[in-house]
Amino acid sequence: MGKKIESFEDLEVWKESMRRTKDIYGDLTNCRDFSLRDQLQRAAVSVPSNIAEGFERQSNREYIQFLYIAKGSAGELRTQVYLAIDLKIIGLESGRDLLDSCKKVSSMLYNLIQTRRRNF
């Protein structure tokens, strides 16, 4: 059995989304398309932020709602990464890594939502 989850910082999905957010910031350091850069960064930050906020809420229902918001932000981010790749703002290899991470986070969020719905 895994480590007991005592805070949102213990959640692997939060950790993975934080790593991806840092990668986004690093990949966009020299981006001159300020609008797209801002959108990518906001969507990236939204994922771990909503995981954390939901964890800190009083009810399981609220927690699940924030997990859904985080999942939506992960989808939004994935779309923006596709656009950034197509516009050559993010390199293909880096973009593929970000897309894989986004898909992984979405899957982890889906699984966490299902667990919270079934067991709490």
N, CA, C and O atoms as CSV, one atom per row, in Angstrom:
chain,resi,resn,atom,element,x,y,z
A,1,MET,N,N,0.843,-1.186,0.000
A,1,MET,CA,C,0.000,0.000,0.000
A,1,MET,C,C,0.885,1.244,0.000
A,1,MET,O,O,1.963,1.246,0.594
A,2,GLY,N,N,0.427,2.294,-0.666
A,2,GLY,CA,C,1.202,3.518,-0.800
A,2,GLY,C,C,1.180,4.359,0.454
A,2,GLY,O,O,0.512,4.046,1.440
A,3,LYS,N,N,1.928,5.428,0.382
A,3,LYS,CA,C,2.024,6.384,1.476
A,3,LYS,C,C,0.669,7.061,1.699
A,3,LYS,O,O,-0.051,7.354,0.745
A,4,LYS,N,N,0.334,7.303,2.949
A,4,LYS,CA,C,-0.914,7.980,3.278
A,4,LYS,C,C,-0.865,9.419,2.753
A,4,LYS,O,O,0.136,10.120,2.895
A,5,ILE,N,N,-1.964,9.827,2.152
A,5,ILE,CA,C,-2.073,11.179,1.613
A,5,ILE,C,C,-2.562,12.100,2.727
A,5,ILE,O,O,-3.709,12.011,3.165
A,6,GLU,N,N,-1.685,12.975,3.170
A,6,GLU,CA,C,-2.036,13.894,4.255
A,6,GLU,C,C,-2.197,15.334,3.763
A,6,GLU,O,O,-2.822,16.155,4.433
A,7,SER,N,N,-1.639,15.634,2.609
A,7,SER,CA,C,-1.758,16.967,2.039
A,7,SER,C,C,-1.726,16.842,0.522
A,7,SER,O,O,-1.342,15.805,-0.018
A,8,PHE,N,N,-2.132,17.902,-0.154
A,8,PHE,CA,C,-2.109,17.844,-1.615
A,8,PHE,C,C,-0.696,17.647,-2.147
A,8,PHE,O,O,-0.515,17.111,-3.240
A,9,GLU,N,N,0.304,18.074,-1.383
A,9,GLU,CA,C,1.695,17.886,-1.822
A,9,GLU,C,C,2.090,16.415,-1.890
A,9,GLU,O,O,3.093,16.074,-2.517
A,10,ASP,N,N,1.318,15.543,-1.256
A,10,ASP,CA,C,1.576,14.103,-1.300
A,10,ASP,C,C,1.013,13.443,-2.554
A,10,ASP,O,O,1.372,12.306,-2.861
A,11,LEU,N,N,0.149,14.127,-3.278
A,11,LEU,CA,C,-0.507,13.554,-4.453
A,11,LEU,C,C,0.435,13.527,-5.656
A,11,LEU,O,O,1.009,14.551,-6.027
A,12,GLU,N,N,0.587,12.361,-6.254
A,12,GLU,CA,C,1.451,12.235,-7.435
A,12,GLU,C,C,0.942,13.080,-8.596
A,12,GLU,O,O,1.739,13.608,-9.372
A,13,VAL,N,N,-0.373,13.214,-8.723
A,13,VAL,CA,C,-0.924,14.023,-9.812
A,13,VAL,C,C,-0.568,15.495,-9.618
A,13,VAL,O,O,-0.321,16.200,-10.597
A,14,TRP,N,N,-0.540,15.964,-8.386
A,14,TRP,CA,C,-0.136,17.349,-8.124
A,14,TRP,C,C,1.352,17.524,-8.472
A,14,TRP,O,O,1.736,18.510,-9.101
A,15,LYS,N,N,2.175,16.565,-8.058
A,15,LYS,CA,C,3.615,16.633,-8.334
A,15,LYS,C,C,3.885,16.646,-9.841
A,15,LYS,O,O,4.688,17.443,-10.326
A,16,GLU,N,N,3.210,15.759,-10.577
A,16,GLU,CA,C,3.402,15.686,-12.027
A,16,GLU,C,C,2.950,16.981,-12.696
A,16,GLU,O,O,3.616,17.474,-13.606
A,17,SER,N,N,1.829,17.530,-12.253
A,17,SER,CA,C,1.349,18.771,-12.872
A,17,SER,C,C,2.270,19.947,-12.529
A,17,SER,O,O,2.416,20.865,-13.336
A,18,MET,N,N,2.879,19.932,-11.368
A,18,MET,CA,C,3.856,20.978,-11.022
A,18,MET,C,C,5.099,20.867,-11.896
A,18,MET,O,O,5.624,21.881,-12.357
A,19,ARG,N,N,5.576,19.646,-12.127
A,19,ARG,CA,C,6.744,19.457,-13.012
A,19,ARG,C,C,6.437,19.985,-14.416
A,19,ARG,O,O,7.256,20.668,-15.030
A,20,ARG,N,N,5.256,19.659,-14.903
A,20,ARG,CA,C,4.865,20.091,-16.239
A,20,ARG,C,C,4.737,21.614,-16.298
A,20,ARG,O,O,5.116,22.229,-17.295
A,21,THR,N,N,4.212,22.217,-15.249
A,21,THR,CA,C,4.076,23.676,-15.208
A,21,THR,C,C,5.449,24.340,-15.272
A,21,THR,O,O,5.633,25.324,-15.989
A,22,LYS,N,N,6.404,23.807,-14.528
A,22,LYS,CA,C,7.762,24.359,-14.574
A,22,LYS,C,C,8.364,24.202,-15.972
A,22,LYS,O,O,9.064,25.092,-16.455
A,23,ASP,N,N,8.089,23.067,-16.617
A,23,ASP,CA,C,8.579,22.851,-17.981
A,23,ASP,C,C,7.994,23.881,-18.948
A,23,ASP,O,O,8.703,24.403,-19.809
A,24,ILE,N,N,6.713,24.168,-18.806
A,24,ILE,CA,C,6.063,25.167,-19.660
A,24,ILE,C,C,6.752,26.523,-19.494
A,24,ILE,O,O,7.080,27.186,-20.478
A,25,TYR,N,N,6.963,26.920,-18.254
A,25,TYR,CA,C,7.632,28.206,-18.016
A,25,TYR,C,C,9.022,28.219,-18.650
A,25,TYR,O,O,9.424,29.215,-19.250
A,26,GLY,N,N,9.754,27.113,-18.515
A,26,GLY,CA,C,11.095,27.035,-19.096
A,26,GLY,C,C,11.078,27.079,-20.610
A,26,GLY,O,O,11.909,27.745,-21.227
A,27,ASP,N,N,10.128,26.367,-21.215
A,27,ASP,CA,C,10.041,26.322,-22.675
A,27,ASP,C,C,9.635,27.652,-23.283
A,27,ASP,O,O,9.912,27.912,-24.454
A,28,LEU,N,N,8.982,28.494,-22.500
A,28,LEU,CA,C,8.455,29.750,-23.047
A,28,LEU,C,C,9.260,30.979,-22.639
A,28,LEU,O,O,8.809,32.108,-22.832
A,29,THR,N,N,10.437,30.770,-22.082
A,29,THR,CA,C,11.260,31.887,-21.622
A,29,THR,C,C,11.474,32.933,-22.708
A,29,THR,O,O,11.409,34.132,-22.437
A,30,ASN,N,N,11.725,32.490,-23.924
A,30,ASN,CA,C,12.022,33.421,-25.016
A,30,ASN,C,C,10.849,33.649,-25.962
A,30,ASN,O,O,11.018,34.234,-27.031
A,31,CYS,N,N,9.668,33.193,-25.574
A,31,CYS,CA,C,8.489,33.336,-26.436
A,31,CYS,C,C,8.060,34.798,-26.500
A,31,CYS,O,O,7.872,35.456,-25.476
A,32,ARG,N,N,7.910,35.290,-27.735
A,32,ARG,CA,C,7.515,36.683,-27.915
A,32,ARG,C,C,6.021,36.827,-28.194
A,32,ARG,O,O,5.504,37.941,-28.278
A,33,ASP,N,N,5.335,35.699,-28.337
A,33,ASP,CA,C,3.871,35.734,-28.476
A,33,ASP,C,C,3.304,35.761,-27.056
A,33,ASP,O,O,2.975,34.725,-26.478
A,34,PHE,N,N,3.200,36.968,-26.516
A,34,PHE,CA,C,2.860,37.130,-25.103
A,34,PHE,C,C,1.466,36.623,-24.771
A,34,PHE,O,O,1.225,36.140,-23.664
A,35,SER,N,N,0.565,36.728,-25.707
A,35,SER,CA,C,-0.801,36.262,-25.477
A,35,SER,C,C,-0.849,34.742,-25.325
A,35,SER,O,O,-1.434,34.225,-24.373
A,36,LEU,N,N,-0.229,34.030,-26.268
A,36,LEU,CA,C,-0.224,32.568,-26.184
A,36,LEU,C,C,0.592,32.102,-24.979
A,36,LEU,O,O,0.204,31.159,-24.290
A,37,ARG,N,N,1.713,32.761,-24.730
A,37,ARG,CA,C,2.525,32.409,-23.563
A,37,ARG,C,C,1.706,32.539,-22.284
A,37,ARG,O,O,1.737,31.658,-21.424
A,38,ASP,N,N,0.978,33.637,-22.167
A,38,ASP,CA,C,0.144,33.868,-20.992
A,38,ASP,C,C,-0.931,32.785,-20.858
A,38,ASP,O,O,-1.173,32.277,-19.763
A,39,GLN,N,N,-1.568,32.438,-21.967
A,39,GLN,CA,C,-2.614,31.414,-21.940
A,39,GLN,C,C,-2.044,30.052,-21.530
A,39,GLN,O,O,-2.636,29.347,-20.712
A,40,LEU,N,N,-0.900,29.690,-22.097
A,40,LEU,CA,C,-0.252,28.419,-21.743
A,40,LEU,C,C,0.112,28.385,-20.263
A,40,LEU,O,O,-0.136,27.394,-19.577
A,41,GLN,N,N,0.694,29.461,-19.783
A,41,GLN,CA,C,1.110,29.501,-18.384
A,41,GLN,C,C,-0.091,29.467,-17.446
A,41,GLN,O,O,-0.061,28.779,-16.426
A,42,ARG,N,N,-1.137,30.196,-17.780
A,42,ARG,CA,C,-2.331,30.211,-16.928
A,42,ARG,C,C,-2.991,28.827,-16.861
A,42,ARG,O,O,-3.382,28.369,-15.787
A,43,ALA,N,N,-3.107,28.175,-18.012
A,43,ALA,CA,C,-3.708,26.840,-18.033
A,43,ALA,C,C,-2.847,25.857,-17.243
A,43,ALA,O,O,-3.363,25.028,-16.495
A,44,ALA,N,N,-1.527,25.958,-17.419
A,44,ALA,CA,C,-0.614,25.057,-16.707
A,44,ALA,C,C,-0.724,25.246,-15.199
A,44,ALA,O,O,-0.797,24.268,-14.454
A,45,VAL,N,N,-0.738,26.489,-14.748
A,45,VAL,CA,C,-0.818,26.794,-13.310
A,45,VAL,C,C,-2.176,26.382,-12.739
A,45,VAL,O,O,-2.277,26.005,-11.572
A,46,SER,N,N,-3.202,26.457,-13.560
A,46,SER,CA,C,-4.554,26.125,-13.107
A,46,SER,C,C,-4.674,24.671,-12.644
A,46,SER,O,O,-5.426,24.381,-11.714
A,47,VAL,N,N,-3.951,23.769,-13.273
A,47,VAL,CA,C,-4.093,22.348,-12.943
A,47,VAL,C,C,-3.669,22.063,-11.498
A,47,VAL,O,O,-4.509,21.623,-10.713
A,48,PRO,N,N,-2.409,22.293,-11.107
A,48,PRO,CA,C,-2.046,22.002,-9.715
A,48,PRO,C,C,-2.783,22.900,-8.723
A,48,PRO,O,O,-3.057,22.485,-7.597
A,49,SER,N,N,-3.103,24.122,-9.133
A,49,SER,CA,C,-3.811,25.035,-8.235
A,49,SER,C,C,-5.193,24.504,-7.881
A,49,SER,O,O,-5.602,24.563,-6.722
A,50,ASN,N,N,-5.913,23.987,-8.868
A,50,ASN,CA,C,-7.245,23.444,-8.602
A,50,ASN,C,C,-7.195,22.125,-7.848
A,50,ASN,O,O,-8.089,21.837,-7.053
A,51,ILE,N,N,-6.170,21.325,-8.082
A,51,ILE,CA,C,-5.991,20.105,-7.286
A,51,ILE,C,C,-5.814,20.494,-5.824
A,51,ILE,O,O,-6.449,19.916,-4.942
A,52,ALA,N,N,-4.951,21.471,-5.568
A,52,ALA,CA,C,-4.678,21.917,-4.200
A,52,ALA,C,C,-5.923,22.529,-3.561
A,52,ALA,O,O,-6.263,22.210,-2.421
A,53,GLU,N,N,-6.598,23.405,-4.297
A,53,GLU,CA,C,-7.775,24.060,-3.725
A,53,GLU,C,C,-8.864,23.047,-3.403
A,53,GLU,O,O,-9.499,23.129,-2.352
A,54,GLY,N,N,-9.081,22.101,-4.296
A,54,GLY,CA,C,-10.083,21.066,-4.033
A,54,GLY,C,C,-9.747,20.229,-2.817
A,54,GLY,O,O,-10.623,19.900,-2.017
A,55,PHE,N,N,-8.482,19.887,-2.679
A,55,PHE,CA,C,-8.052,19.084,-1.532
A,55,PHE,C,C,-8.361,19.801,-0.223
A,55,PHE,O,O,-8.719,19.168,0.770
A,56,GLU,N,N,-8.223,21.107,-0.224
A,56,GLU,CA,C,-8.416,21.904,0.984
A,56,GLU,C,C,-9.885,22.219,1.274
A,56,GLU,O,O,-10.191,22.804,2.313
A,57,ARG,N,N,-10.786,21.846,0.389
A,57,ARG,CA,C,-12.212,22.103,0.600
A,57,ARG,C,C,-12.786,21.154,1.651
A,57,ARG,O,O,-12.164,20.164,2.035
A,58,GLN,N,N,-13.986,21.490,2.096
A,58,GLN,CA,C,-14.600,20.775,3.213
A,58,GLN,C,C,-15.290,19.471,2.822
A,58,GLN,O,O,-15.432,18.577,3.656
A,59,SER,N,N,-15.714,19.352,1.583
A,59,SER,CA,C,-16.491,18.164,1.219
A,59,SER,C,C,-15.867,17.439,0.035
A,59,SER,O,O,-15.138,18.025,-0.765
A,60,ASN,N,N,-16.168,16.162,-0.053
A,60,ASN,CA,C,-15.718,15.354,-1.179
A,60,ASN,C,C,-16.318,15.871,-2.489
A,60,ASN,O,O,-15.655,15.872,-3.527
A,61,ARG,N,N,-17.562,16.306,-2.431
A,61,ARG,CA,C,-18.225,16.833,-3.633
A,61,ARG,C,C,-17.470,18.044,-4.181
A,61,ARG,O,O,-17.240,18.142,-5.386
A,62,GLU,N,N,-17.087,18.965,-3.295
A,62,GLU,CA,C,-16.319,20.131,-3.733
A,62,GLU,C,C,-14.960,19.705,-4.294
A,62,GLU,O,O,-14.512,20.220,-5.318
A,63,TYR,N,N,-14.318,18.765,-3.614
A,63,TYR,CA,C,-13.013,18.269,-4.061
A,63,TYR,C,C,-13.125,17.732,-5.487
A,63,TYR,O,O,-12.313,18.073,-6.347
A,64,ILE,N,N,-14.119,16.904,-5.734
A,64,ILE,CA,C,-14.305,16.325,-7.066
A,64,ILE,C,C,-14.546,17.419,-8.099
A,64,ILE,O,O,-14.019,17.349,-9.210
A,65,GLN,N,N,-15.340,18.432,-7.744
A,65,GLN,CA,C,-15.604,19.529,-8.679
A,65,GLN,C,C,-14.299,20.222,-9.081
A,65,GLN,O,O,-14.100,20.531,-10.256
A,66,PHE,N,N,-13.420,20.464,-8.125
A,66,PHE,CA,C,-12.140,21.104,-8.447
A,66,PHE,C,C,-11.243,20.170,-9.262
A,66,PHE,O,O,-10.461,20.642,-10.088
A,67,LEU,N,N,-11.340,18.867,-9.047
A,67,LEU,CA,C,-10.587,17.921,-9.871
A,67,LEU,C,C,-11.075,17.971,-11.320
A,67,LEU,O,O,-10.273,17.878,-12.249
A,68,TYR,N,N,-12.386,18.117,-11.512
A,68,TYR,CA,C,-12.919,18.266,-12.868
A,68,TYR,C,C,-12.415,19.559,-13.519
A,68,TYR,O,O,-12.098,19.573,-14.709
A,69,ILE,N,N,-12.341,20.632,-12.747
A,69,ILE,CA,C,-11.822,21.894,-13.282
A,69,ILE,C,C,-10.354,21.707,-13.690
A,69,ILE,O,O,-9.939,22.166,-14.753
A,70,ALA,N,N,-9.581,21.036,-12.845
A,70,ALA,CA,C,-8.173,20.767,-13.164
A,70,ALA,C,C,-8.068,19.941,-14.440
A,70,ALA,O,O,-7.212,20.206,-15.284
A,71,LYS,N,N,-8.937,18.940,-14.584
A,71,LYS,CA,C,-8.925,18.093,-15.778
A,71,LYS,C,C,-9.256,18.913,-17.017
A,71,LYS,O,O,-8.650,18.719,-18.071
A,72,GLY,N,N,-10.212,19.827,-16.896
A,72,GLY,CA,C,-10.542,20.715,-18.013
A,72,GLY,C,C,-9.370,21.601,-18.390
A,72,GLY,O,O,-9.104,21.818,-19.573
A,73,SER,N,N,-8.670,22.112,-17.392
A,73,SER,CA,C,-7.493,22.943,-17.656
A,73,SER,C,C,-6.395,22.131,-18.329
A,73,SER,O,O,-5.665,22.659,-19.168
A,74,ALA,N,N,-6.267,20.863,-17.976
A,74,ALA,CA,C,-5.269,20.000,-18.617
A,74,ALA,C,C,-5.597,19.826,-20.099
A,74,ALA,O,O,-4.695,19.804,-20.937
A,75,GLY,N,N,-6.887,19.701,-20.424
A,75,GLY,CA,C,-7.298,19.618,-21.830
A,75,GLY,C,C,-7.052,20.916,-22.571
A,75,GLY,O,O,-6.604,20.913,-23.718
A,76,GLU,N,N,-7.346,22.023,-21.912
A,76,GLU,CA,C,-7.081,23.345,-22.499
A,76,GLU,C,C,-5.590,23.498,-22.791
A,76,GLU,O,O,-5.204,23.955,-23.866
A,77,LEU,N,N,-4.761,23.114,-21.832
A,77,LEU,CA,C,-3.315,23.217,-22.001
A,77,LEU,C,C,-2.843,22.356,-23.162
A,77,LEU,O,O,-2.005,22.783,-23.956
A,78,ARG,N,N,-3.378,21.145,-23.263
A,78,ARG,CA,C,-2.972,20.253,-24.343
A,78,ARG,C,C,-3.260,20.892,-25.700
A,78,ARG,O,O,-2.430,20.821,-26.606
A,79,THR,N,N,-4.421,21.509,-25.844
A,79,THR,CA,C,-4.781,22.176,-27.091
A,79,THR,C,C,-3.800,23.307,-27.398
A,79,THR,O,O,-3.377,23.474,-28.542
A,80,GLN,N,N,-3.445,24.071,-26.387
A,80,GLN,CA,C,-2.519,25.186,-26.580
A,80,GLN,C,C,-1.113,24.696,-26.917
A,80,GLN,O,O,-0.397,25.347,-27.679
A,81,VAL,N,N,-0.714,23.559,-26.358
A,81,VAL,CA,C,0.596,22.991,-26.694
A,81,VAL,C,C,0.603,22.567,-28.165
A,81,VAL,O,O,1.583,22.807,-28.870
A,82,TYR,N,N,-0.490,21.933,-28.638
A,82,TYR,CA,C,-0.570,21.590,-30.061
A,82,TYR,C,C,-0.382,22.837,-30.922
A,82,TYR,O,O,0.363,22.812,-31.902
A,83,LEU,N,N,-1.051,23.917,-30.559
A,83,LEU,CA,C,-0.932,25.163,-31.306
A,83,LEU,C,C,0.492,25.705,-31.256
A,83,LEU,O,O,1.033,26.132,-32.276
A,84,ALA,N,N,1.097,25.689,-30.076
A,84,ALA,CA,C,2.475,26.183,-29.925
A,84,ALA,C,C,3.460,25.356,-30.748
A,84,ALA,O,O,4.430,25.895,-31.279
A,85,ILE,N,N,3.218,24.066,-30.852
A,85,ILE,CA,C,4.067,23.214,-31.698
A,85,ILE,C,C,3.883,23.610,-33.170
A,85,ILE,O,O,4.856,23.805,-33.898
A,86,ASP,N,N,2.619,23.725,-33.591
A,86,ASP,CA,C,2.329,24.072,-34.989
A,86,ASP,C,C,2.915,25.430,-35.374
A,86,ASP,O,O,3.343,25.631,-36.511
A,87,LEU,N,N,2.929,26.357,-34.416
A,87,LEU,CA,C,3.472,27.697,-34.679
A,87,LEU,C,C,4.981,27.773,-34.441
A,87,LEU,O,O,5.594,28.831,-34.583
A,88,LYS,N,N,5.565,26.633,-34.079
A,88,LYS,CA,C,7.009,26.518,-33.827
A,88,LYS,C,C,7.472,27.394,-32.662
A,88,LYS,O,O,8.611,27.860,-32.633
A,89,ILE,N,N,6.581,27.605,-31.717
A,89,ILE,CA,C,6.919,28.314,-30.488
A,89,ILE,C,C,7.563,27.350,-29.503
A,89,ILE,O,O,8.442,27.725,-28.727
A,90,ILE,N,N,7.113,26.105,-29.548
A,90,ILE,CA,C,7.692,25.023,-28.752
A,90,ILE,C,C,8.205,23.984,-29.734
A,90,ILE,O,O,7.520,23.633,-30.695
A,91,GLY,N,N,9.408,23.494,-29.491
A,91,GLY,CA,C,9.994,22.474,-30.349
A,91,GLY,C,C,9.194,21.185,-30.315
A,91,GLY,O,O,8.503,20.896,-29.338
A,92,LEU,N,N,9.291,20.414,-31.387
A,92,LEU,CA,C,8.509,19.182,-31.525
A,92,LEU,C,C,8.780,18.194,-30.390
A,92,LEU,O,O,7.844,17.655,-29.799
A,93,GLU,N,N,10.044,17.959,-30.087
A,93,GLU,CA,C,10.380,16.984,-29.045
A,93,GLU,C,C,9.873,17.438,-27.676
A,93,GLU,O,O,9.257,16.664,-26.944
A,94,SER,N,N,10.135,18.679,-27.348
A,94,SER,CA,C,9.662,19.236,-26.083
A,94,SER,C,C,8.138,19.232,-26.032
A,94,SER,O,O,7.542,18.911,-25.004
A,95,GLY,N,N,7.516,19.592,-27.149
A,95,GLY,CA,C,6.056,19.598,-27.231
A,95,GLY,C,C,5.460,18.225,-27.020
A,95,GLY,O,O,4.454,18.076,-26.326
A,96,ARG,N,N,6.081,17.219,-27.618
A,96,ARG,CA,C,5.583,15.845,-27.435
A,96,ARG,C,C,5.705,15.414,-25.975
A,96,ARG,O,O,4.813,14.754,-25.442
A,97,ASP,N,N,6.799,15.786,-25.339
A,97,ASP,CA,C,6.959,15.475,-23.913
A,97,ASP,C,C,5.870,16.155,-23.085
A,97,ASP,O,O,5.305,15.552,-22.172
A,98,LEU,N,N,5.579,17.422,-23.413
A,98,LEU,CA,C,4.523,18.142,-22.695
A,98,LEU,C,C,3.163,17.504,-22.939
A,98,LEU,O,O,2.366,17.367,-22.011
A,99,LEU,N,N,2.893,17.115,-24.172
A,99,LEU,CA,C,1.621,16.455,-24.479
A,99,LEU,C,C,1.485,15.139,-23.726
A,99,LEU,O,O,0.422,14.832,-23.187
A,100,ASP,N,N,2.564,14.364,-23.690
A,100,ASP,CA,C,2.532,13.098,-22.931
A,100,ASP,C,C,2.243,13.361,-21.456
A,100,ASP,O,O,1.458,12.648,-20.832
A,101,SER,N,N,2.877,14.379,-20.913
A,101,SER,CA,C,2.653,14.730,-19.511
A,101,SER,C,C,1.215,15.182,-19.278
A,101,SER,O,O,0.598,14.810,-18.280
A,102,CYS,N,N,0.680,15.987,-20.201
A,102,CYS,CA,C,-0.709,16.442,-20.084
A,102,CYS,C,C,-1.675,15.255,-20.101
A,102,CYS,O,O,-2.618,15.197,-19.313
A,103,LYS,N,N,-1.427,14.319,-21.004
A,103,LYS,CA,C,-2.279,13.130,-21.083
A,103,LYS,C,C,-2.167,12.294,-19.811
A,103,LYS,O,O,-3.161,11.761,-19.319
A,104,LYS,N,N,-0.957,12.186,-19.287
A,104,LYS,CA,C,-0.749,11.438,-18.048
A,104,LYS,C,C,-1.513,12.095,-16.899
A,104,LYS,O,O,-2.181,11.408,-16.126
A,105,VAL,N,N,-1.419,13.416,-16.784
A,105,VAL,CA,C,-2.122,14.138,-15.718
A,105,VAL,C,C,-3.636,13.969,-15.876
A,105,VAL,O,O,-4.334,13.748,-14.887
A,106,SER,N,N,-4.145,14.071,-17.094
A,106,SER,CA,C,-5.578,13.877,-17.320
A,106,SER,C,C,-6.031,12.495,-16.881
A,106,SER,O,O,-7.077,12.342,-16.250
A,107,SER,N,N,-5.241,11.503,-17.218
A,107,SER,CA,C,-5.563,10.132,-16.819
A,107,SER,C,C,-5.516,9.971,-15.294
A,107,SER,O,O,-6.387,9.335,-14.701
A,108,MET,N,N,-4.502,10.547,-14.679
A,108,MET,CA,C,-4.384,10.480,-13.219
A,108,MET,C,C,-5.573,11.181,-12.551
A,108,MET,O,O,-6.111,10.693,-11.557
A,109,LEU,N,N,-5.972,12.321,-13.103
A,109,LEU,CA,C,-7.128,13.038,-12.555
A,109,LEU,C,C,-8.402,12.218,-12.713
A,109,LEU,O,O,-9.211,12.139,-11.788
A,110,TYR,N,N,-8.580,11.608,-13.880
A,110,TYR,CA,C,-9.746,10.754,-14.097
A,110,TYR,C,C,-9.792,9.646,-13.055
A,110,TYR,O,O,-10.836,9.398,-12.452
A,111,ASN,N,N,-8.667,8.986,-12.843
A,111,ASN,CA,C,-8.617,7.893,-11.868
A,111,ASN,C,C,-8.884,8.390,-10.451
A,111,ASN,O,O,-9.578,7.724,-9.682
A,112,LEU,N,N,-8.345,9.546,-10.100
A,112,LEU,CA,C,-8.581,10.107,-8.770
A,112,LEU,C,C,-10.058,10.469,-8.592
A,112,LEU,O,O,-10.634,10.222,-7.533
A,113,ILE,N,N,-10.665,11.049,-9.620
A,113,ILE,CA,C,-12.090,11.380,-9.563
A,113,ILE,C,C,-12.919,10.118,-9.347
A,113,ILE,O,O,-13.814,10.095,-8.503
A,114,GLN,N,N,-12.620,9.077,-10.106
A,114,GLN,CA,C,-13.376,7.821,-9.959
A,114,GLN,C,C,-13.205,7.228,-8.562
A,114,GLN,O,O,-14.166,6.733,-7.973
A,115,THR,N,N,-11.998,7.277,-8.038
A,115,THR,CA,C,-11.744,6.770,-6.682
A,115,THR,C,C,-12.522,7.578,-5.655
A,115,THR,O,O,-13.136,7.016,-4.748
A,116,ARG,N,N,-12.494,8.894,-5.799
A,116,ARG,CA,C,-13.217,9.758,-4.849
A,116,ARG,C,C,-14.722,9.535,-4.944
A,116,ARG,O,O,-15.415,9.587,-3.928
A,117,ARG,N,N,-15.231,9.293,-6.123
A,117,ARG,CA,C,-16.669,9.064,-6.299
A,117,ARG,C,C,-17.088,7.727,-5.693
A,117,ARG,O,O,-18.164,7.624,-5.104
A,118,ARG,N,N,-16.250,6.709,-5.832
A,118,ARG,CA,C,-16.592,5.370,-5.353
A,118,ARG,C,C,-16.387,5.185,-3.857
A,118,ARG,O,O,-17.202,4.547,-3.190
A,119,ASN,N,N,-15.313,5.735,-3.333
A,119,ASN,CA,C,-14.860,5.351,-1.992
A,119,ASN,C,C,-15.050,6.395,-0.904
A,119,ASN,O,O,-14.743,6.128,0.258
A,120,PHE,N,N,-15.546,7.572,-1.248
A,120,PHE,CA,C,-15.644,8.610,-0.217
A,120,PHE,C,C,-17.034,9.198,-0.149
A,120,PHE,O,O,-17.290,10.086,0.664
